[in-house]
Amino acid sequence: MLSVSETVDIDAPLSDVFAYMDDPHNQAEITPSLSDVRNVEDRGDEGKRLDYTYTMAGVSLDGTLETTTYEPESRVVFDMVEGPLSGELTWEFAATDDGTRVTYSASYELPSSVLEAVVRPFAERYNERELETTLQNLKTRLESE
């Protein structure tokens, strides 16, 4: 499982930051690889359910997120309930003297299509060098005898 987490301090009130992040369409505006958010279902005090398209290593991944924890102006957790990605996304919000501290954490399994897109070129280059070296070693060994 891949897990990442980052924190940033924002010079804006907690209520404004949370309101912005509580609109899933804004996610596509700030997340470089998130190309689409659609079918947003507002579930009131239970958060949201939405479909998304995310591009990773050149592979477009469609899925569905569903809120599992919804604590306004404090914490929101989304579970990846459908699609090739499985895991969760967590947004945490805290007021600071100068504004708001936001922590974004993600834990998920990479699908085989992404792993193949990333690993295959590396494996091909590695194996090409391995074969080239093997043949060069064979040539050197036999030509020196």
N, C-alpha and C positions, 0 to 999 in steps of 0.2 A: 504494500500500500504506500502510495506517495502522500506525504504530509508536508504542507508548507504553511507559514504564517508570517504576516507582516503587520506592522503598526504605524500609524501616521497621526500626527496632531494637526487639527484643522482649526483655523481661526474663524470659526462660525459657531453659533449656538447649537447645543445638542438637539433641540427641537427641529431646527432647520436641516441639520445633517441627517437626522433620522427620517424626516419627512421625504427628503430627496431619495434616500436609499430604500424607503418603503414603496416606491414606485418602481416595479421591476423593469419598466421601459428605460429607466435611467441607467440600468446596468449595462445595456448595450452601448450607451453613450460613453461610459468610462472604461469598459473592459475591452481591450484591443481585439481579442479573439472571439468575443461574443458578437455574432453577426445578426442575430434575430431573437426577439422575445415576442411571443404571441400567445393567444388564448389564455390571457391572465384572468384567473378567477379569484376575486377578493372574497375571502372567507371570514371577514370581520376579525374578531378576537383570536381566530385560529390562523391568521396569516394569509398566505396566497398559495395558489397552484398555478403553474405556468409551463409552457413548452418553450424550448430554446434550441438554437443552433450554435454550436461552439466549434471552432476550427483549431485542431491541434496537430502539429507536424504535417500540415497540408491536408489533413483528413477532416471533413465536416461530420460532426456528430450531433444528431438530433436526440433530444431527451425531454424529460419532464422533471421539474422540481416541485417539491411539496414542503410547506413549512411544518416542522415538527415541534419547534419551540418558538413562541412569539411573545416576547416581553418588550413592549414599546419603549423606545429610548434606552434600551439596555442590551437586549440580545435577540438575535433571530438565527434560527438554524434551519437550513433547507436540506432535505434528503433527496438524493438522485433516485427517483422511484421508477423511472422508465428510461430506456436507452442504453447505449453501450458503456457509459460511465456509471460506476456505482460508488457511493460514498456520501459525504456531506460537506456543506459549506456553512461556515459560521461567521456572522457579523456581530461584533461586540462594540458597544458605544459607552463612553464615560465622559462626564463633564470634567473639564479642567479649568484652571484659573483663566486661561486665554481662549477657551473654546471647547473643542471636543476631541477626544482620543478615540480613534477607530482601529479595531483589530479585525483583520480578515484572515480566516483560516480555512484551509481546504484539505480534506483527506479523501483520496479516491484511488480506485484501481484503474490502471491504464488498460484500455481494450487492446486486443491482439492486433487490430488493424493499425493502431497508432504505433504500437511496439514494432510491428513489421515495417512501417514507413520509416521509423527512426533507425532500427537495428539492421534492417536488410542492407542499406547502402554501406554502413560501417562494416558489416560482416563481409560484404562483397569486396570492399577495398582491402580488408585484412587478408582475406583468402587470396586475392590477386597478388598481394605482396608476398604472401607465404609461398605461393606456387612459383613466383618469379625467383625468390631466394633459393627455393629448393632446386630449381633448374640451374641457376647460377652456381650453386654449390656442387651439383652433379658435374657440370661442365668443368669447373675448377679442379675437382677431384680427379676426373678422368684425364683431363688434358695435362695435368702435372705428372702423371705416372709414365 
